[in-house]
Structures are given as structure tokens and as C-alpha cells.
Amino acid sequence: MRVQEILEVLNKFDPVVIAGKTFEPVTIDQVILESGESVFWAHDSDGRWLSIDLESEEVIAFTDVEEEIGNSTDVVLYAGEEYEFSYESSARIRDEDVEEELVSWREFEAMNGSILRVMSFEVTGDKVVSMGEKVAEEFLQLP
């Protein structure tokens, strides 16, 4: 399925299959990047979430992890793998209730393509670490 089609299905809160695993959304947030571009973050009830970027036609499947990762360096070590700094941004998150939360994050990428995202939520003070992988369109399916 195409990325646009996946977002349309998720916006109805219908399940999709991501790389062989069923994903059932419970929240979908519009995330407005500092560049003005919008992406969408869909969360399920198991700590998994998708970052959906329509402009680049990219889906990244994330799973929140419990470990704290320092984000002050350009290289971090996680689960025996070295991750190098690759991206930094901030955004405003609009949820279904039209509330806004400010979030900033740094991404680190391993040689195998895995992504480690370290996020800081300004209003709540929460810090969240997530592991992710880009998902090719052929691995996006309906159940």
C-alpha cells in the first residue's frame, strides 16, 4: 500500500499490518515541524508508534524503550550497537483535542539503518527513547 492509503486507513482508526504485525491505532497526532511541514504520529496501546511523512512517502515504525540515553554527544551506544547523530528537529503536536505540545528530538542511526530517537516534551517534561526502522511500502498492508 502507498503511504497516503495507510494514513487514510489509520485516520479511521482501522488496523493495518506493518511488516507482518497488526497495528491498531489508539491516537493519531498531527505534528507540525519547525519547517512548517506536517507529519503524523499514530500510537497503539503497546508502546509502538508510526511516524508517517506524506511528503517524503516515508513510514518509520518505532517502539518505545525503557532505557535512558544521553543525547549530548554525536555517538550513542545502545544494545551493543553504535548510533551516530543524523537529525535534529522540534515540532508542535496537535492531538484530537486540538491541544498543543512542544517536542524536540535528536535521531541517531546505526550502520544497519536502525534509528534511535530521543525526544523531550516541553510541557510535561517527559523524555522518551524510541527504536525505529523505516518500512518499505510493500510491508504496509491491510489485515
Sequence and secondary structure as in RCSB ss.txt:
>XXXX:A:sequence
MRVQEILEVLNKFDPVVIAGKTFEPVTIDQVILESGESVFWAHDSDGRWLSIDLESEEVIAFTDVEEEIGNSTDV
VLYAGEEYEFSYESSARIRDEDVEEELVSWREFEAMNGSILRVMSFEVTGDKVVSMGEKVAEEFLQLP
>XXXX:A:secstr
  HHHHHHHHHTT  EEETTEEE  SEEEEEEETTS EEEEEE TTSEEEEEETTTTEEEEEEEESS    SSSE
EEETTEEEEEEEEEEEEEE TT  EEEEEEEEEE TTS EEEEEEETTT  EEEEEEEEE GGGEE  
